[in-house]
């Protein structure tokens, strides 16, 4: 406690002590306030959707397709089916391509080509989705000659791939190099090292990226107008128009009937529940045997 | 400590009757980008001996041993020239697969680096499993043998399913030694294996290293001159990428030929 006796230095420290203490508390309060501001819209959206959507939910809602326009009743089963098919098809195309290109960029992409790919990928990730929809329309829809889930899935995969590529690359880069070296020093080949050591260690980040991209594509509407069009019917083939929850919500919102708006809220609630449950499911399925610590 | 030195002396005198060179380098040069890290290294390492590599920071100690199992070339922009003979075969010749070299020349790193997603068992078995060996009985046997060789079996035999990262630092390093031994290498390279450990854990690893000499050729990089004096049969002194002196350890520490070596050992620079 010798420094307290030291008059010159000590009084100076004590003067600024209160200021510094206040600054510390103030910074914490600002952070907390911002979090609250950020959470309010999220909470109120969830509240509104649940409040307005819950009354629409009943058995018929989940097992039947829509009735004729203007006639109340019916359900959104065909839209739920369409959204699930789209998520599945899109993931089938987008997840492998996204992960493998992420691996390329993280493990082999330290060159000019890698730089160009990274830049292009980042631009693609920012692309307006309607433009991607038009692209899919001009290529796949016109080629097949029909609106189709295939065209929808390809358009959504174009949105999905850059997200997964980027998150995979970032996650792999966080894996310490010492693990790669440990593995290579055991005479394990590069590819095995990447798949069994690096990718496994980065699993959480990669899964988060996939989930993020699925949430993103499940909520897309614009590219679907140009590709799957929407439909009153259930899935009837990879080259026929199909419905999706977002399209259904959009069309219902345009109708002048109260029942339609209620159904729309219900569809929105279902969409949120689907995305949320996929997230939880993925977390459970890929849960690590061990908690990673201080790698 | 006295007992250990006795054992060390008796083994090395036995070795001297039938000395063979396990590793020989010929004009070995290594670069990082344009910076030359090793300059014309010629060194002959005897089988079943412990060779210590000492020298100040940045003198190329680690680079030298990383050239002995072709790990150096994994660093982007790294380059090697010259020859390294393992049992008379140049490991840098075109038809040699570096992966096979690394299986014969194992390596333990400065910081213990067990695979964080794997159990103790899987850490030891990793080198075999990821090379396609699935026979559970054989794996069990090798895991046990490797852990015994690394003096870790008694401490972990009931916890083989626990994560490797849950062990203490010294245990983790012995786990890494067991992991390296499991692929049955002939040479073991140790890159400052005790510098991240407390003195007790370090001393245990030192004794372990001496015990491994019977079956393996060992090259150890160390910052700690007492450690080099305690464990090694031969010592190489590196300075600014050059091999300044290489001789029997006792001679290096008692009566070095070069003034530079003497100054370094006396602690006049470091």
Interface residues (C-beta under 8 A of the other chain):
Chain A: X110 X176 X178 X179 X180 X181 X182 X183 X184 X185 X186 X187 X188 X189 X192 X193 X196 X197 X200 X201 X203 X288 X289 X290 X291 X292 X293 X294 X295
Chain B: X69 X71 X74 X76 X99 X100 X101 X102 X103 X104 X106 X107 X109 X111 X113 X114 X115 X116 X117 X118 X119 X126 X127 X130 X131 X163 X165 X176 X179 X180 X183
